[in-house]
Amino acid sequence: MNLKINKENKKGDVLKIYYRGYILVRLKMLGKDYEIVDKLKNLKSSLADEDWKVTYVTPIYGGWDLIIECKFSKLQELDKIVTFCRVDEELSQWIEETMTLCGTKPNFP
């Protein structure tokens, strides 16, 4: 999915539209939730041809321990975020399982 959608605002500026993704996280070790929040809260792309960012991360109640919200313009960028959570040296020690949810509408400016 390499769909790029641009809209113009009233001034004629092009606004890039993003998809939303949500990653649910189950922890192996309780008590590491705020360390993970701190590690992920400002995570964003560093390459010129990528445009993704973690927009929100917080502990939650229920069967999952954390929720991560992110925005991205290409599906491959969501894969980079999920992969980072699974293979980062610290995070992989703390995270037991993830489930990824992806919005289908490009409606997150």
N, C-alpha and C positions, 0 to 999 in steps of 0.2 A: 504494500500500500504506500505509494509515493505521491499521494494526492496532496497538492498544495492549493489551498483555497485562500484567495486574497479578496478582500472587500474594500471599497473606498468609503471613507466617512464623508461628512458634509464638506470638509475642507479639501477633499480630493486625495488625502493621505491614504496609502495602502495599509490596511490592518491585517496582520497575519492571524489566521485562525488555528487553534490548537485542539487536539483531542485530549480527553481526560482519562487517566488510568488510576486505579486504586489497587494497592497491594496490601493484603491482609497478612500479618506476621504472627506466627506462634513461636514463643521463645523456649529454648532449652533450659535457660537459667533465668529464674525470676529475679527481679531487682536490677536488670540491665536495661530496662525500657528507656529511662531518661538518657542513658549513655548513647543508645541508638538514636533517639530523637536528636540529640546534639550533633551526632555524626552525619545525619541525613538532612537536617532542616535547611541547609544552604547548598545542597548538592545540585549542580547544574552542569551543562555541557561546557567543555573547554575547547572544542574543535570548531572551526569556522563553518563547516558544512552541517553542523548539528544545532538543534534548537530545542532543548528539553530542560526541564527543571522540576525538582521536588517542591511542591507548593505548600504542603502541609503534612505534618507527621504528629501523631499523638497516641498515647496509650488508650486502650478501650477496654470495656468489660465484655464478657461473654466467652465464646469458644476461641477467640483470637485475642492477642495481647496488644497489637499495634495496628494502626491503619496509616498508610502512606498515600497521599494524593500527589499526582504529578501531571504535568502537561507536556505534550510532545506534538510534533507535526508529522512524524513518520513512525510507523509501527516498529521499525528497527530501533528507534530511540527508546521506546518502552522496554524493549529487550535489554538494552544496555543498563537501564536502571535496575531491573529485576536481577540481571546477572551480577551486577555490583553487590547487591544485597546477599546473594548466595555465595560469592567467591572471595569477597573481602576477608582478609585474615581474621580481624576481630569479629565482624558480623557473622561469619560462618561458624564461629565458636558459640555465638549467642542465639542464633536463629535455627529453630528446628524445621520449620515449614513455612512456605508462602503460598498464597493463592492470589492470582492476578485477575482483576476485573477491568474491562476496557469499554469506555463509552463509544457508541457508534456514530454520534453526531459531532461534527467539528464545530463546536459552539463555545469554546473557551478562549476568548480574546486575551 
